Amino acid sequence: MNENAKCPAYYNVFPELNHNEIVGFETPAEILSRLAVVILQDRYDHPRVKRRMEISEEIIKPKVKDILKVESKGESFLARFYSLVYIGDYASTYLALEYGINPTPVKVIDYLKAELAKE
């Protein structure tokens, strides 16, 4: 999302999200109410992690615009991993097009590299 759609996005992993980050879903309500949370899931996630995901969804859902859950597809670990990567890549590209943005140039990174090269 950051690179292709030029919009802010960040991630965390379970169970780490439950240590401090989940507390951040308190304020500011006007911003939280516009956020979508995407939870990437795999059928081989540990049962305790699955339970953490369920409880976290209960906590977060009333505060955000939407929670989207994406389940991996495929038999092998690699297939399941890439099924989630592809969804993210396609979603970020389509979001860029929705915003009217060309997803390929990364002008800010090019500028940063050029400025660093001056030193």
N, C-alpha and C positions, 0 to 999 in steps of 0.2 A: 504494500500500500504506500509506504513512504516513497519508494523509488519510482514506481510506475505511475501511481495516481497522484503523486506529489501531495499527499495528505498524511497527517500524523497517525501513526498506529504503533502499538507496542505489544509485547507479549510477556507472559510469564508461564510457569509450569506448576502443575500440582505435584507435591503438596506445598511448594514454596509460596504460592499465591495465598495460601491460608495463614501464613505467618504474620505478615504485616500489610500486604497490598489490599487484602479484602476490607480492611478498615477504611481505605481510601474511597470506598463507595458510599460515603456519607454526604460529602459536600464537594463542590457547589451543585445543588440540585438542578439548576438550569442547564448546566453542562452535562451532567450525568443523564438527564432525561433525553438527551440527543444522541447518546452513545449506543452502539451495538456491540455486544460481547459475542465472540465466536469461540466455541469450545470444540477443540479437535479431539475426537475420541477414537479408540481402537478396541476391538473386542478382547484383546489381551491386556488391557489396562488392569492393574492390580485391583482387587475388590475394594480395598480401603481407599484407593485413589478414586474409583468410581463413586464411592459413597461421598467422598469429599466434593466431587463434581456436583452431585445431587444437592447436597446441603448448600454449597456455594451458589448454585442456581437459585435456590429458595431465598437466599439472603439478597442476592444482587437483582433479581428479576423485577421487584417493585421499584427499583431506583433507576433503571436504564430503559431505553426505548425498546430494545429487543435483545434476546439471546438466541443465537443460532448455533445449532449443534451439527457438526459434520462428522460422520462416521467413515473411517477408512474402508477401502475396498481392496479385495485381493487375498491371495492365500499366503504368500511369503511376506516376511517383514518388509523387504524392499518394495514389493508391489504396494503394500498398505501405506508405507511411508510416502512413496511418490504419488499415490492417489490423493493424499492431502496436500502435497506440494503443488500438484497441478491445479487443484481447486484454488489455492491461494494465488498462483500465477495468473490464472484466467480471471479470477475475481478482480485482482488489482488492475489488469489490463482493461477489462470492461468498465471498471469504475473510472479509469482515466478517460476513456472514450466518452463516458457519460458526462464527465466534467468538461469535455471538449479539449482535452490535453493529449499531446503526443507522448506516449509512455516511454519512448526510447531515449531522448536526450536527458542527461543529468547535469544541467548547467551549473548547479550549485556545487556539485562535486568537482566538476572541471575547474571552476573558479578557485575552490579551496586548494586543489592540487597545484594550480598555477601560482597561487600566492605562496604556498609552501616551497615551491621550487625556487623562488626568489631569494630564499635565505641561504 
